[in-house]
Amino acid sequence: MPTGHHDRFFALLRGPVVSREQARRLVNQVRSADIHKARAAGHLSHEVYFRLTQPGTLSSLECLSVDGWFDLEGMLRYYEELDAGTALDGLFTAAPSTWFLKHPAGEWIEW
């Protein structure tokens, strides 16, 4: 994280996808095309998870994308310019939910 930037923000995108493989291809395509632009806007990390599947059941298609940022304005500008609805068109089988989170001020025990 650059010197003097102590705030942390997270963007979460969660929803059911058509398939894990389609999600991997589409997300990698969208994110690799603009990784330098995202980094310049304050993007620290991008991770994708799937809900654990119970033994004997089909693989879960519930996907969670977690993006870490140090610049709120950069994050909001990046997502506005990305037009994620169009970029990820056809990925989700239902409307995904989104959350924008800010790390709280004060002394917190963390590791």
C-alpha positions, 0 to 999 in steps of 0.5 A: 500500500502506498505511503500515507494511504491507510484507509481500506475499502472492499467491494463484494459481488455475490450471486449464482453463476451459469458455470464455474468455468464460464465465470473464470473465463469472463472474469479473467477476460474483464479483469486482465484487460484493465489491471493497470487502470485498476491498480492506478485507481487504488486496487490492492487485491482481487479474489474469487471464491465459491461456496463450499459444496456438501459431499455428494452434491453438485458443485456450488455455483454461488460466487463471491468476488472480493476486491480490496482498495485503498482509495474510495474515489478511485474505486467508485470511479473505476466501477462506474467506468467499468460498467460491470453490468455490461462487462459481466453480461450473462454471467449471473443467473439472478441479480447479484448483490453488491456491498461496499465496505469501509474498514472502521476507525479505531484500534481493532485487534486484527491479523 
